[in-house]
């Protein structure tokens, strides 16, 4: 089936002339439907003088999706066609593989710099806003920033091994699937102790680190750490560079659910304790508030549509890429 992009450049130029739009139109291909809002928001913010047609499919009437599908168009990119993808480990690999070199070198391929867009959704400093939306209760009950700092510190060294084996082309020595399984939080996070017990329960992480050290004593994780630090990876923020779906479903939602439940229960208790009110008024107020109760599916949707991540330092890299593209396009 003929790709859309075979005629995209001429099509866009003719369309711009036909409708006399002030904004130039550019086709952007993304990995999937849920990537569309993220990249639309990026270009709407940082490239307001351009019109972007953002597409999750690279072929007409095709359901083919994913990073590999998008990168098939690598030889057709240019001023009228760009690609937008998750970095995975490719940003960190800095050209160690052919795919990493392609992504990092091309001015027409935009990447997240985090592992994926899900990591931005889980940006710790924006999670309190999710709780307020879900509960209509602005009480600061849980320190998300500190929780993700402690979580990152716990899994950091294991991440260094995961990255190292990906870089040297030996992923079978420590499969990504194994790494992801070990760093998942198994149950809901306790809010009274700020998630301390959930993090302490990740005992297999320390066990695996000990096994890897014993099996590979030649690997200097200190050197690996120094290398990654130059790219922004720190012991306190490594959750941004770990597989995003794991952080989304097996860490962030594990803590969001109990926090929002506790906030709602506290609000309901406030209504019950309002002794100055009549019983029927209390029941009415509680019933009204109960309708706001956010189930897991709704909470997941709130997190998936979260846009409170633009203060993340990695977002500055995306903005710089977009602005550089726009300057080149205008010249």
Buried (B, 14 or more C-beta within 10 A) or exposed (E): EEBBBEEBBEBBEEEBEEEEEEEBBBBBBBBBEBBBBBBBEBBEBBBEEBBBBBBBBBBEEEEEBEBEBBBBBBEBBBBBBBBBBBBBBBBBBBEBBEBBBBBBEBEBBBBBBBBBBBBBBBBBEBBBBBBBBBBEBEEEBBBBBEBBBBBBBBBBBBBBBBBBBBBEEEBEBBEBEEBBEBBBBEEBBEBEEBBEEBBEEBEBBEEBBEEBEEEBEEBEBEEBBEBBEEBBBBBBBBBBBBBBEBBBBBBBBBBBBBBBBBBBEEBBEEBEEEEEBEEEEBEEBBEEBEEBEBEEEBBBEBBEEBBBBBEBEBBEBBBEBBEEBBEEBEE
